[in-house]
Amino acid sequence: MKELVNKLKGDRVIWSFVALLALFSFMPVFSASSNLAYLGHGTGNTLGYLVKHLAHICIGFLIIYWVHKIPYHYFRAISIVGLPVVWVLLAYTLIKGTVIAGANASRWIKVPFIGITFQTSTLAALVLFIFVARYLSKNREEPIRFKASLVELWLPVFITLILILPANFSTAALIFSMIIMLVFIGKYPIKYIAVIVGSGIICLVFFVLIAKAFPDSRFFSRVGTWGSRIENFTSDKDDEDDYQIEKAKIAIASGKIYGLGPGKSVQKNFLPQSSSDFIYAIIVEEYGLVGGFGVLLLYLLLLFRFVIASHKANTLFGKLVVIGLGFPMIFQAMINMAVAVELLPVTGQTLPLISSGGSSIWMTCFALGIIISVTKKEEEIAQELKDNAIREAAIQKLIDKQLEEEDGVDTDYSIEDKTSKPVEEIFK
């Protein structure tokens, strides 16, 4: 075990927080899977869901381990090559995508010969954030020209978002807001950011108007769902989303301070998506406000560690990669928890590293692997500086000793003043 830990490079605190979240996830997922086990005349055996979640987590940690060994600057080129691939996958998802768990959106594709489903928007977000970080770091030395950035930066961004938007508005909105945050931190001119935000709002309004003109089109089928969710959030109309929110609030209220205890949740039997979108409500019901605030604290500490890692990164690209991949992860968690307590409309965002799921866990782990790769590079540079300092001190000591033996002179001055002998001769 000690040898395995020693092989883990990079920020150990990030490793620890990720491991804590992953370990904690087993109990709520195991408990909340009971309703899935009974659906479709099932046997009620939740062990299979636990084993499946264990497999997803194990594969996720293998992804972190493999990715964190890759020098993070390699992903600059990978993001350029990856964007066209992502566009093809997103287009295929819109046309031939798979519907899961009764959702009225095609967000997944089946991987041939393996049989697993994959949510392409999660991969698209990861590639796009790295692409934006690459552009900002590449142009840091010269003033950004707006017309040039429209083609080099914003055209790929809007193509990606347009392909995600019809099936998943919340993910498209999250990606867009995180990119705006990233370009702001990357010192993209604020007046240009204002133009881009305004253009994005106009494009969204135009998309909705087209959807209203063609209400029967499969391509615009989700627009009605967006409107109904916003309307239900701001009114007292009864809807399926209201049913989910009501059950989530009952679960949270039942948990009180210390919760009902692990596995003793009642609302998991009535709350749809209790092991994914609304798992936070089950956590609070079983572990109380103590457990709920504990999970929130872990995410906030992870966010704080991302800030530290970004500050320590030795390149602008490394700083922006940590921010671009780390912050969306935390904001997604905040959105999930806000939905459970009815601070936001239902969005369908999972709780990173805790909710059940395959591709969402793996893409989160892929992002974490890149972040840890950035921190690993920092450690390598720090270790190299330390080794050089130790080597210089050893050389200084040998020179001092040699000069004392030869002349008995004062040695309180620099290496350059003491001898012109090559270092190789000294070590001989």
Buried (B, 14 or more C-beta within 10 A) or exposed (E): EEEEEEEBBBBEBBBEBBBBBBEBBBBBBBBBBBBBBBEEEEEEEBEEBBEBBBEBBEEBBEBBBEBBBBEBBEBBEBBBEBBEEBBEBBEBBBEEBBEEEEBEBBBBBEEEEEEEBBBBBBBBBBBBBBBBBBBBBEBBEEEBEEEEBBEBBBEBBBBBBBBBBBBBBBBBBBBBBBBBBBBEBBEBBEEBBEBBEEEBEEBBEEBBEEBEEEEEEEEBBBBEBBEBBEEBBEEEEEBEBBEBBBBBBBBBEBBEEEBBEEBEBBBBEBBBBBBBBBBBBBBBBBBBBEBBEBBBEBBBBBBEBBEBBBEBBEBBBBBBBBBBBBBBBBBBBBBBBBBBBBEBBBBBBBBBBBBBBBBBBBBBBBBBBBBBBBBBBBBBEEEEEEEEEEEEEEBBEEBBEBBEEEEEEEBEEEEEEBBEEEBEEBEE
